[in-house]
């Protein structure tokens, strides 16, 4: 599976994961980040599946 920073489809989840690390320094709660993670996961689940490698339809 490919995910993390630098991959457009999952970049937001990577950013949200980083937010858990700095909760004590910010003004957001874990519940707020949890809600955004859930919303982003739902958005990704509704996203069409994209092959990791290009395919050649002519073969």
Buried (B, 14 or more C-beta within 10 A) or exposed (E): EEEEEEEEEBBBBEEBBEBEEEEEEEEEEEEEBEEBBEEBEEEEEEEEEEEEEEEEEEE
